[in-house]
Amino acid sequence: MFSPSDFRELFQPNYCERRIWLNANCPELAVKDTDFIEMVQEKGLAIEKTHVQTVGPIQEPEYEEGDMPAGYEDTLRLIKSKVPIIYQGVLISKDGQFGAIPDLIILNSKTNEYRIQEIKLATNINNHQEIELGVGLSKFVAEEILGYPTITEIVTGDGNLISPFDAPDKSQVVTVANKIIGLETLEKEPVEPVGWSKCKDCQYSDYCYGKAWENRSICTISGIEKGMVWALWENGVDNWDQIIKLGVDKLYGIQFQRGSQIQKIGPTRGGKIFRQTKCLVEGSFDKKAEIILPAGYQKGDRPIVIFDIENTVFDELEFDVDVYMWGLTTILPDGTNEQNTIIAPPGNQGDAEGWTQFLETMGRIFKEYGDLPVIHFSSHEVTKINNYIAMFGDKDGVGERVKKNMWDLYRCILDTVILPVPSYGLKQIEKFVGFERSQEEYGGSWSMVKYNEYAESPDIETADKILNEIKTYNAEDLLATYAVYRWLEENIC
């Protein structure tokens, strides 16, 4: 029986038809981030529980777990009895192919008609086609059962009510559902280009992207687009070596589809792809331009500050704070470093307190060392500083001074060098330059889980233990950034 949750695997974390087939036929290949999934589920249930407590007395159908037909029969009993609010009622289409368990089925006492209300962790439904389709499924099944057009509503993760919600109609829902069912029953795994950004957060990344990397697939070349991949495949070009064999001039002339247009890869894109491929094949780097170090600095000049933050990537997780960790390492002329990791305390005031501590820390660093460069990786830190200045102000102008001294290592790398890496993210580049971490588990999702555990710790001893793990992760992020900076000094300057 097809249910609303079946839409998710097609669209999250990115649209992928291969994942549908793998789920149905090779689920053992999945590597799931269980801790992160459980945290998200707990946050979702907490939001659901909070909202349900505000709607009034509820009744649930009684049935053994998993016995959908029994749940459906008891839901029908509640509907016929005009129960005002049915929680987790079971709905099944007349043909038995579709089933749904909407969060709430609410009776309008004036019209004597029920409406469907779904409670979601997401705060922006526009980014979640699977939610729209799931609500559409609940709507058309409900209308079959109730016999009248049914209003649907969504309560978002930030408490906003979308009513009525314009759900997809039955034909749209059934079309996508049939596509998913068709993918599940294919005899062979469907062919679909992989990509670092597309695949990195997927549970099948190790299998799909890992296999592509081992096979030196053209999909793993940084800068190559999905349309280019299909076009190159049609021309018999599958791997890095075949790109080199094709030659740069022929690569320029390959036509590919981009949206509704047909374009040539051309010299600009083709030149970048060819040089990137050459680096991958040779396992070497290629200098593009002279490096421009921070203003007034030459190779080996110190002190510098390395700066990195950790924040809640998903607003829906409701940590009360956005940036929960402000990491700073000051590298001194003698090669030693001074570590400052600021952990925002949990609670409504955590954001303001974390920001205040960051400004105080940077103020002390500026006072002691002057206007030293603040090295960071990508524009993310600049965006967050702007946000925090707007929210909480800028005592003594320290935030603006930080911005003035910031130097983007990521931008420098893109402008000056080509590396034999699948992605130009820090975690990939640090491996190329030889940086090794002490922790087996690390990453953005891991740190969010750990911060959540820290915020919910039952005692100080547990909280301190988790805090040390988080600090170690951030310290190694900073040292990895510094290792890349030193590599650039030694190899590109």
Buried (B, 14 or more C-beta within 10 A) or exposed (E): EBBBEBBBBBBBBBEBBBBBBBBBBEEEEBEEBEBBEEBBEEBBEEBBEEBBEEBEEBBBBEBEEEEBEBBBBBBBEBBEEEBBBBBBBBBBBEEEBBBBBBBBBBBEEEEEBBBBBBBBBBBEBEEBBBBBBBBBBBBBBBBBBBEEEBBBBBBBBEEEEBEEBEBBEBEBBBEBBEEBBEBBEEEEEEEBBBBBEBBBBBBBBEBBBBEBBEEBBBBBBBEBBBBBBBBBBEBEBBBBEBBBEBEBEBBBEBEBBEEEEEBBBEEEBBBBBBBBBBBBBEEEBEEBEEBEBBEEBEEEBBBBBBBBBBBBEBBBBBBBBBBBBBBBBBBEEEEEBBBBBBBBBBEEEBBBBBBBBBBBBBBEBBEEBEEBBBBBBBEBBBEBBEBBBEEBEBEEEBBEBBBEBBBBBBEBBBEBBBBBBBBBBBBBBBEBBEBEBEEEBBBBBBBBBBBBBBBEBEEEEEBEEBBEBBBBBBBBBBBBBBBBBBBBBEEBE
